Every structure is written in structure tokens, then in C-alpha cells.
Amino acid sequence: MAEQQSELKGEGEHGQGAGEPRTALHERDSELRSAEQALTKLCREFEAGGTEIGELLVFSAPGGFGKTSVLDEVRRLAKLQKSCTVLSGRGGERQIKEPFHVLRQLLLPVLGGLTEAERGEVFGGWYGIVGPAVGLVPPSGEVERLDPQGVRDGLDYVLTQLAPRRAPLVMVVDDLHWADLESLTWLASFAVRARHLPVLLVFAHRDEFTDEARVYQQQIEARAERHHQLRPLNPASVAELVYDVLGPEADDAFCRQVWAVTGGNPHDTERLLREVREQCLDPIEENAPRLHDLAAAAKGMTLQYWLEKLGPTTLRFAWAAALLGTDIKQSLVSSISAQGPAETEESIRRLRKHRVLFTNPSGRLDFVHPLIGTSIYQSMPSGTRTGMHGIAATAIENAGGTLLEASRHLLETHPEGDDLIVRKLRKAAAEHLAMGAPEAAQRCLRRALDEPPEDDVRAEVLYEAGCAALLTDPPATVNQLRLALDLEDGLSPELRVDATFRLSEVLAHAGELIAAADVCQAEADRTPPGPGKLRLQAAHFMWAAFQRDEEDGPDRSRRLKDLSLTLTGRDTPERAVLAMRAWDLTLRGKSAVQALELAEQALDDGKLPEGLGWTGTTWGFELPALIGLTYTYTDQLARAEKLFSEAILEFEVAGWSGAHRGFAYFLMGLVRFRRGFLAEAEDFLRRGLRLSERIAPDIPLQWDIVGVLADTLLARGRTQEAWDLAQKYRFAPPYHPTAMVLPDAPTLYGKLLLAKGDTAGAIAAFTEVGAQLDARGWHNTVWAPWRGHLALALAAERPDEARKEAECAVEEAREFGSASAIGAALRLQAAV
């Protein structure tokens, strides 16, 4: 609790701490005035009842320019404000690959101090999703993987609830360039949301972001209302530093040379002056030429430099501290460096004397400046560094730490074929996935493959690596799963089926539907009869049905019918095949009654059976979606809406905030459109569209939504808005090269052309799509009412053809038999 309170108040940061004098700030008056103004404005407007008063303040500069000292002063000023809550975090060079490291520093103290009642109000339904990320609870063994976007959405919700309860809130993050990617991604997005909260964000960084993180740096800097780039000190300020350390008798020429060799860098200047003092060098003009060599030695801080300065025993202690980064527990450092109590105390004494380490108010050790920690770490011989990382991993586990903490050290060790290391890395990867950090999981599994694992588990590790990349790196998933399937001494029959299904899933989501269907059929052919074979057969039929074009659709339908006639729907794979058959009948416009009967058999007493849920990984969300779509196009709209409501709820509870929830909003918008609730349909579709924009442009999901939204706008009489929407999102031929758009995109585009008065264009669009759908044997007049609208387009110039097309549309609608299909076809016939 003492540690939490100190962090909450913003004390104990690496610029100063217990026993550390406050650093004089030279030439930083304008930056501090800006910070004070931002703090005063935040508190004043909050007291006046303001809530949407957030600001972002950024300080940037090369290392050693005093960013940390400025942030220390910002924290001090914030503490002087009435009722101001300060949260502090700091990126660490060693912890840059430790997921949520910065967020845990920021949020754990305040979230861990909530009462039970407050926790329920602040977290709502997000505790199981956000809790592992911020360190309140360990990752759940019940969750295979969390969607990273869902974790970020949960963090948004929590901070939105927390900020007013702890307002005004000041969040200070130092060394942002070393923030782990999971924390940085959220901070960049929260910087936009924070403007609507009583929150002041204060970030400091060097221009040393990784290529992957650069985009988030740009987002943050573009959002900043106040962005200050710290400048080098001028000669007068450097002279003051010289006088403070070496005395007022220092020569002007000597002071000028100090400024010249350090470039006005405050940290370099301080280190150089310390060297001058330790060398007992008089600050006179005659000694000025020696400053260059002293500055190079102080700045370089090589192994030889530190050995001479500290001695081998103390340096080993410093190396152990550098391995740990920003979370340095004395007992852990002692264990890693193999030092007893007396040696530890002597090492700490010497490191304090040479201003390498200090003890912060939480009782833990910290480097006086991050540059010193970097120098210490880089001075380690490579072999020593690798060995000490291995020792650190073991020491952390022995001290009660988790594999999440130890895994970053295991990543730095050399492969030695150690099966224990493989098992630990696999377990750490599973925990990373369960807290929404798939990139960290992939790092662990790639390192496990390098170990390498035993031959009998290598395929399993490849399989796990592929699954870890499923949400974030589809090409890696495809590669790893193919490698796992290619190994002869590889996966068990059950895992082979699952690996094949997941491979097909990622191929399908990438638009490679033909390859997805083929890989399932090929594996089904070599799989013995049973649930696994049925699963692959159902997946094959599903991906084939989603293809934009198909060589022989009627033959596939016949094969699906033959397979379904052998089944009774007793287990989940059989129910999945029956669901596919129901959807196939729907698309073909055959018997709506038969399609509904099959859909009923696919369910378990009207509910999705176990293993066929929306968030299940065995089948994916597509199969339950097809059951709901069957209901949608057979006039069972209330039942479809119930299914889609369950989808939204399950995705929200699971924290799936990307394409899954976007698709659920699309489905709900579609069924509301079919029910005639146009305003509600538009609301759901626009929510889905916003989610799709966060994923990527020109994806099938986006066109699904845009097509139905445009149809909704047409139904509301907003023709120009519908056309503008289609133009904005490129909803026009050729759409996706392989994936079908739901519902039929060319038909919807033809309706847009007809509404805009482009009769010739509409006739061409309807004629082309009609030929394509007829070839596949798809005649559903609700899914694709192209024939009735073609009749409307032909009516003025070619009335005989129009009447014929309208009559055919009515016949097709009667064959399907649903009331809405017949009614819509008759209405179009009457219009003709």
C-alpha cells in the first residue's frame, strides 16, 4: 500500500528520490510555465463544473536534456493543486517487450485501491478483460485468447469511469519511446478520448521509437495541444553548472570548452564535471584541452570505464540491476549477482557514491538516469549478458514471480535444446494470449521453436504459434500452420483437424476462399469418418458458399444434400452440416419451409448447441451467423434478432471489438432493416461501419455494411446520401475479387443506379448479376431481387420483357414460399 500511495502521488521517479537533491532546471522556464498553465486550467475548469477539458502535453528531446527533471517538476506542481490525482508510468529499455508494463505502473496503484463498490462501477462488465492487463488478476485459464482491441476498448471504458471519480486526473508517462507496444497503442488512442475527460496527459520521449511504434508517436504528437522540444543549454547556463560543481573560480575559457564538448547536454555536462572533480583537475584554461577525452570517456562509459570506477563485484551487481530495468528489487538483484548481504550493502553504497543508483521512496532501487542504466547494460560482455538473463529468469520464478515476468529474460538466452525452456515459453505464450498480447505470445513461441523443441512436440509448437498470430498476423498464421501440417511426426488427429480448420479460417478471412475450401476438402479426404471429417466437410461447403464465383454451384449443392441426408443432427458437426444445408436451400430459393426445418435441427431446443457458439473457436462465428441469416431470409425475423443480440452480447463480454462485433452490428442492422425499423437499422450499421474502419479499407465486412446501409437510406428516401456513401467506400464493381458480399452486392448497386436515374447502367448490372446467379442455381428473390428490379428498369422502353421478368420473379418467390418474398415480387410486378 505504501508503494501504491507513493506512485499515486507521483513520487519516486528516476530523476530524484530519497537522498537525491532536486536537480536545478536551467532554461526550462517556458516549458514549466506551459505545464503550470495546463494544470491550473484543468483544475480551474473542473472546479467550475467542466468535464470535457482534457489536454495533452508532450516534451521531446534527445537523451540527457532534462525531460525527466521537467516531469518531476510537473508532478510536484500537480501535487500542489487541490485534490489532484497523479498517476505515473515510465517506459523501460529492458521492458519494451513486456506487455502492458507501462499501463500497470500507471493504473494498478489507483485501480488496486478501489473499494468493492467502486470497482463494480468503474469496471462494469470489463473486469475479466482489463484486470489481467493491469495486473489486478492473473490471466484466466478459461480464456484462450483476448482480442487486443477489446482490451483497449475495456481500458477506455475503465478510464472513462475512473477519471470523474478521481478528477482532476494527471497521467504522466516518461520515456514513452520505450513503452511496450500494448501500452503505447492504447495511450495513442486514449489521447483522443482524453479531451472529453477531466484529464491532463503529460508525455516525454526521445525520438527513438521503433519503426513499429513510429505511427503511434505521430498520432500522439499530432494530438498534443502543447508540444515542447527541449533545447541544449546555452554557454551561460553551462557556466553556472561549472560554478556549482567546481567553484566560482573556474575560468571562462574552461567553462566555454565544457559547453563545446557537451553540446549543452545537461546530463553529459554533469557527468563530465563529475569526472573533472574526481580527477582533481583545476578548472583553468590550461586544462581545457583535456576535457574532450574526459567527456568521451564519461559519455562512452565502456566496460573498462565501469571496472575502474566500480570494481568487478559492484559492477556485477550493477549489471544485475540493469537486467531488471525499471523494477529493481534489491533481493532479486542480490540473487542474480550471487551476493550476500554484506556484499550487497557495499555494492549499493558504491553505486550511490558514484551516482549510478538511488533508493526511491517505494524502497526499490533505480538508476539515477536511464542513460546510465543503458551504459551499464551495454558494457556487459555478450556471453555474460546471456547467462545472466537465464539466471534472472530462474531467480524471478524462485522469488514467486510469474512466467510473464520471467519470459522476457528467457527470450534473451541462447538456444540449447532445453525442453524445460520450451515448456515455460509455451506456458508464457498462453498467458500472454489470455491477457490480449498476441505479439508477446508470438515472440515466446518463436523463441521456443529456436530452442528447438523435441521432434514429437515441434508440430504442436508450430500450431500454437499459428494460433497466436491468428488475429494480428495472418501470413504468419498460414506459414506456421502449413509447417505444422507438413510434419510427418506431427499433430494428433484432433489437432490436425483443428489446424486445418484454422488455416482455412485465416485464408477465408484474407479473401482466399477457394484455397480455404480446397484445404478443407483435401484434409477431409485423408481423415477417417467421424466428427473431425464432418467438421472439415462443413467448412469446405461453407467457404465455397462464400465465394463470389463458383465453377459448379449446383453440383456442390447436390453433394451437400447427399451428405445431409445421412445425418440426424445428434452432435455438433452434424448440426453444422445441417446449418450449411439450410443456408444453401435459402440461397437457391427452394423451400423456405425445408430450410427452416433444417435450421431447427441445427439448434438445440431453439438455442445454439455447445461448441457452435458465437465466440467458440471450434467453428468460428460464421456458422451461427448462417443460421441467423437463414431465419432472416425466411421471415423468422424475431428469432434472427434474438440470435444476433446474443452475438453482440457474447462479443462484448469476450472483449472482441474488431471484425466480430462489427459483423454482429451488421447482422443486427440487416434484420432491423428487414423488419422495417429503418432508423434503428441505420444506427447499428453505422456502428459497424465505424468498427470496420478501424480494421482496414475495402474489406468484405465494410462492403456488407455499406450495401445494406445504402439500401436503408434508399428506403428512407435519401437517394443522394446513399449514392455518396457508396462512392466514398468504393461500393461498385468489381468489389472483392473472391469473396461474396452480403447480401448480393451487384443487385444493391443496380438499385442505386436505378434510383439515380441511370436506367441503362442498372439494366446492365442486373443482367450481369442475373447470369452469374442463375449459373450457381441461386434464385432467392429476397437475397438478390435483381429480376424484379430489372423488370422496373425495362418497363418504360421494353414493356414485354419487363412483364416477363416480373412474372419469373413472382414464380421464383412462390417456389421459395416466404410471405415477404412473394409480397415483394408482387409489388414489383404491380409497379411494372
RAURDA-V656707 format. One line per field, one symbol per residue. ss: DSSP state (A for helix, B for strand, O for the rest). burial: + if it has 24 or more other ideal C-beta (glycine too) atoms within 12 Angstrom, else -. Layout:
# RAURDA-V656707
ss->???
burial->???
This chain:
# RAURDA-V656707
ss->OAAAAAAAOOOOOOOOOBOOOOOOOOOOAAAAAAAAAAAAAAAAAAAOOOOOOOBBBBBBOOOOOOAAAAAAAAAAAAAAOOOOBBBBBBOOOOOOOOOOAAAAAAAAAAAAOOOAAAAAAAAOOOAAAAAAAAOOOOOOOOOOOOOAAAAAAAAAAAAAAAAAAOOOBBBBBBOAAAOOAAAAAAAAAAAAAAAAOOBBBBBBBOOOOOOOOAAAAAAAAAAOOBBBBOOOOOAAAAAAAAAAAAOOOOOAAAAAAAAAAAOOOAAAAAAAAAAAAAOOOOOOAAAAAAAAAAAAAAAAOOAAAAAAAAOAAAAAAAAAAAAAOOOBOAAAAAAAAOOOAAAAAAAAAAAAAOOOBBBOOOOOBBBOOAAAAAAAAAOOOAAAAAAAAAAAAAAAAAOOOOAAAAAAAAOOOOOOOOAAAAAAAAAAAAAAAAOOOAAAAAAAAAAAAAOOOOAAAAAAAAAAAAAAOOOOOAAAAAAAAAAAAAOOOOOOAAAAAAAAAAAAAAAAAOOOAAAAAAAAAAAAAAOOOOAAAAAAAAAAAAAAAOBOOOOOAAAAAAAAAAAAOOOOOOOAAAAAAAAAAAAAAAAAOOOAAAAAAAAAAAOBOOBOOOOOOOOOOOOOOAAAAAAAAAAAAOOOAAAAAAAAAAAAAAAAAAOOOOAAAAAAAAAAAAAAAAAOOAAAAAAAAAAAAAAAAAAOOOOAAAAAAAAAAAAAAAAOOOAAAAAAAAAAOOOOOOOOOOBOOOOOAAAAAAAAAAAOOOAAAAAAAAAAAAAAAAAAOOOOOOOOOAAAAAAAAAOOOOAAAAAAAAAAAAAAAAAAOOAAAAAAAAAAAAAO
burial->---+-++++++++++++--+--+-++++--++-+++-++++++--+------+++++++++++++++++++++++++++-+--+++++++++++++++++++++++++++++++----+--++--++++++++++++-+---+++++++++++++++++++++++++++++++++++++++++++++++++-++--++++++++++-++---+--++-+++-++++++-+-++-+-++++++-+++---++--++-+++-++-+++++++++++++----+-+---++-++--++-+++-+-+-++--++--+++++++++++++++++++++++++-+----+--++-+++-+++++++++-++++++++++++++-++---++-+++++++++++---+++++++++++++-------++-++++++++++++++++++++++++++++++---++++++++++++++++++-+++-++++++-+--++---+++++++++++++++++++++++++++-++--+---++++++++++++++++++++--+--++-+++-++--+-+-++++++++++++++++++++++-+++-++++++----++-+++++++++++++++++++++++++++-++++++-+++-++++++++++++++++++++++++++--+--++-++++++-++-++---+++++++++++++++++---+--++-++--+-+++-++-+++++++++++++++++++--+--++-++++++-++--++++++++++++++++++++------++-++-+++-+++++++-+++-+++-++--+
